[in-house]
Amino acid sequence: MQSQNMKDIKYLAAFSIPVMAFFGLYLKGYWVWATPIFAFVCIPILELIFPVDTENLQPEEVDNKLKRKIFDWLLYLNLPVVFGLVLYALALVSNQTIETYEFVGLIFSIGIVLGVNGINVGHELGHRQTTNERFIGKLLLLPSFYMHFYIEHNFGHHLHAATPEDAATARYNQSVYSFWLTSTIRQYFSAWRIQRQLLSNNNLSFLSFKNDMFWYIVFQTVYLIVIAMLLGTSALLFAFFAGIVGFILLETVNYIEHYGLLRLKTKSGRYERVKEVHSWNSNHVIGRIVLYELTRHSDHHYKSSKKYQILDCHDESPQMPFGYPTSMVLSMIPPLWFKIMNKRVPKEMITS
């Protein structure tokens, strides 16, 4: 039992990134760059050292893990951690004189926290069935100005993944920099289309109080206005750019998750259903733990209601040669990314 408990709390390692951000805030100086270095240098190195783990849980283990609330509380804990660090950072930049390199370093540090412990956890909770969990998930999306992600991801991406209709599926030979632009813009407009359809399905007008997209604009705007009024211009700029770093991080993850993979059309002209072959899977243990098993993305798309702690590895899923953090770094160098990944994309999925 003790060994099992130790395995269960391995996801505490996901808080290593907020801890590094805290040290950066507290110590300042060159420590402000500790988080980006840890996330995109140290973790990739660790991923190369630690072995790949393809083991799946046995049915009795699945039942046991679903009964243990610690896995849920590890997610909920991200809410005070994320907002606590944001408030700490805002107080620091508004009340203390810091150098430009410190200001920029802190933007990247908090932005990484917003992406990993904010949006990523918000994504997991956004798939839950309870209103409270979804509410926490949406709150975690707020500082990155990506609350619309809840609508687009759940009602758009999971329906259209691995098709040209999906904004969050990167095309074969599309660079990550191009994808940032196309995905961000297309997902936002897609969220509005889905919102209008949801309102129409319930015989509600566009101006209804149940138009969540309106509320998202209100909450995110108020967030920035309050920061500007209480803490000033420096804090406003900090919050704005940290939020951008947060959602760019998400879009980089989106890029590597489905790069080049397409669902084929059946004889009827409709797309085949989403299968394990339509997302890139990674079993590199460090990335799995830090990202709450997001790297087992194939199984997540196969059954999106599955909680992170019981996601499986499917042998037929296309496997990434590296973990997600390492792959994100590689994607920043398009020629290298294409050289490594293009040959791994199934030939039948490559469109001319």
N, C-alpha and C positions, 0 to 999 in steps of 0.2 A: 504493500500500500504506500509506503514511504517513497519507493522508487517511482510509483505512479504519480504521486503528488509532485515530485520533482519534475517529471515530464510535463505535467499540466502547467506548471508555472514558468516553463521555458519562454512563454510569450511575454513575460516581463521584459525580455530583451528588446521588445518593440519600443520600450521607453528609453532605450539607450540614446536615441536621437534627441528627444526632449532634454535628457540629462546633459548631453553635450551642448545643446543650445543654452541651457541654464548656466553652465560654466562660462560660455562665451559672454553672456549678459553680466555675470557676476565679476569676472576677471577682466573683461574688456581687452584692449590691446589686440595682439594677434590671435588671441583666443577666440575672437569673434568668428574666425574662419575654421574653427575646430569642427563644426557640424558638417559643412560641405566636404571637408577632407575626410571625416569619419564615414560619411554616407557614400562617397563616390571614389574613395581611395582605399580606406581601411576595410570596408565591408567587401568590395570586390576582391581584395587580396585574400580575405578570410574565406570567401566562396571558392577560390581556387585551391585552398588548402584543405577545407573540410570535404568529406566525401558526399556524393549524391545519395539521397535516400528515397528509393522507389517503393518502400513498404507501405501497404495499405492496412487499415484497421480491420480486425475481425468483428463480426456482427455483435458479439457481446461487448467488445470495447466501444463500439459506436454507441450502443445503448447507455453505457456507463458515462461516456463523455457528454452525451446529450442531457443527462440528468445533473451534471455538475455545473452549478451556476457560476463558478469561478471564471469560466470562459466568457460569459456575458459581462461580468463585472470588470474584467480586464478591458473590455471595450468601453464600458461606461466611464471608466476612470480617465479616459482620454479627454472627456469634456472639461473637467476642471484643469487638467494638465495643459491642454491647448490654450484655453482662454486665460489661464494664469500666466503663461509665458507671454502671450500677446499683451496683456496688461502690464506686465513687468517691463517688456520692451518699449511699450508706448510711454510709460512713465520715465524710463531711462533717456530716450531720445528727446523728450520734451523738457526735461529738467536738468540734464547734464550736457556739458560741451564735449562732444566726441569728434574725432577725426573723420574725414570722409571715408577712409578705408574701413573704419569701424562701422560706420552707418551702413555702408554697402554690405559688409560682412554679416551684420545683424539681419539685414533684409533677407539675404540668402538663407541664413540659419533659421529664422522664424518661418520663412517661406517653405523650407523643407519640412518643418514640423507641421505646417498647415496641409501640405500634400500627403505626408505619410500618416500622421496621427489624426489629421483632420478629415480630408476628403476620403482617404482609403477606409478609415473606420466608418465614416458617414455612409460610404458605399455599402459596407457590410450590414449596417443597421437599417439602411434604406430598403433592404430586401426582407426585413423581418415583418411579422404579421401584426405585432402590437403597435398601437398608436404611440405609446411612450417611447419605444425604441426608434420608431421612424422620426419622432420629434427631435430626439437627441441627434440622430443622423443628419437631419436638416440643419440643426444648429452648428454642427461641425463643418458644414459646407459654407456657412455664412461668411467667415473671414476671408474666404477665397473668392467670394462673389460668384459662387457656383451652385446656388440653391436650385437652379433650373435643372441641374444634373439629375436630381431625384426623378423628375418627370421623364426627361429624355432617356435616361439610362434604363429605367424600369419598363417604360412603355414604348421606347423606340429602339434602343441599342439591342436589347435582348430579343426583339422581334426581327430586326433587320441585320444582325451581326453577320459579317462575312458576305455582304452583298454590296454592290455599288450604292444602294439606297442608304447605307449606314455611314453616317458622318464619322464615326469613331473607328472605322476599319481603314487602315492605311493601304493604299494601292501598291502593287508591285512596282519597285523602282521610284516610289515617292520618298523624298527626303523627310526627315523629322521636322525640319524647319518649315517646309511647305505644309506639312500635316498640322503643325500648330495653328496655322492660319485657317486652313480649310475646316478642320475639325471644330475649332472654337466657334467660328461663325455659323457653320451648318448645324451644330448641335443646339445653339441658342434658338435659331429660327425653327428648328424641328420641335423644340420644347413648346414653342408658341402654337405650332400647328396641332400638336398632340393635346395641349390644353384646350384649344377651341373645340376639338373633337370630343373631349371628355365632357365639356360643358354642354355641347349639342346632344350628346347621348343621354344626358340627364335633364334635357329640356330647360337649360339655364342660359341666360343671356351672357354675352361677352363681358358685361359690366357687373356680373354677379359677384357677391362677396366670396363665392367659392372659386373665383379665378385665382388660383395659387400663384400664378406668374406675376400678377399685380402685387401680391403680398411680398413675394421675394424681392421685387424692386424696392418696395417700401422699406423692408427690414434692412436690406443692404445699404440703401441710401441713408437711412437714419443712423446706421452704424458709423458711416463715414462723417456725417454731419456732427454727431455727438463728439467724435474724436476731435474734429476740427475746432468745435466750439470750446471744448474743455481743455484740450492739450495743445492746440495750435497747428501751424502749417507743417512743421517737421514731423509731428506725429501722424498727420494726415498723409503726407508723402510716404512715410514708412509703412503705414497700414495698406495703402494703395499698392505699392510695389511688392510688398510681402505677399499680398493676396494673388498678384499676378504670378509670382514665382510658384505659389502653391498650385494654381491650376495649370501652369505650364508643365509642372512635374507630373500631374495627372495625365495630361495629354501625351507626355513622353511614354508613360506606362501604356496608355491606350495604343500608342504607335507600335510598341513591341508585342503587345498581346495578340494582335490579329494581322500583323504585317503580311501582305501578299496572299492571305488565305481567302478563298472564295467558295461559296456554296454553288454547286452545279444545279442546272435547271433540269427538271423531270420532263417526261414526254408531254405533260399537260401544260408546260410552260411556266410552272411555278417552281420556286426554289425548293431544293430538298430541305428537310428539317435540320436544325442545328445539331451537329454531332460532335463527338470528341475530337474530330480532325480539324475543327474550325477555329481553334485557339491554340496558341503556343503554350506548352507546358514546361515548367522548370521544377526540378526536384532538389535544387541546391539548397541545403538546409538553412543557411544563414538568411538568405532572401525570403525563404518560406516563413521563418519565425518573425523577422522584422516587419514583414508585410502581412501578417496574419493569414498566411496561406493563399494570398492573392495569386501567387505564382502557379498554383494548381488551377489555372483559369479554365482549362478545358472542362473539368468536372463542374465548375461553377456555372458554365453556360449550359452544360448538359442538364443540370438541375439547380436552378438559381436559388431555390429555397433552402438548400443545404447550408448548414452553419460551417464556419471556417474550420473548426477543429476536426471535422469528419470528412473533409474533401479527399477524394481518391486520386491516384495516378492511373491513367489509362494508357496501356502499351501502344494503342493505335494513335494516340495524340502526337502531333509533331513536337519534337523535343528541342528546346533551346540548348545550344552548346554551353551557355553560361547562365548564371542566375539573373534575375531581373535587374538588380542594381548595376551589375557589370554590363548587361545588355543596354541599359540606358546610357551608359558612358559611351559604348561603342556606336550607338545610334547618332551621337553627336558628330561622328566622322563618317558621313554618308558613303564614300568609296569603300571604306573598310567594312561597314555594315552590309552593303550590297554584296561584297566579296564573300562574306561569311554566311549570310542568310539566303541569298537568292538561290543557291544550289539546293537549299533545304526545302524550298517551297515546292509542293507537288506539281509536276509538269501540267497535269490536267487543269490546275487552278490558274495557270498563267494565261491571261488574255492578251491577244496581239494588239 
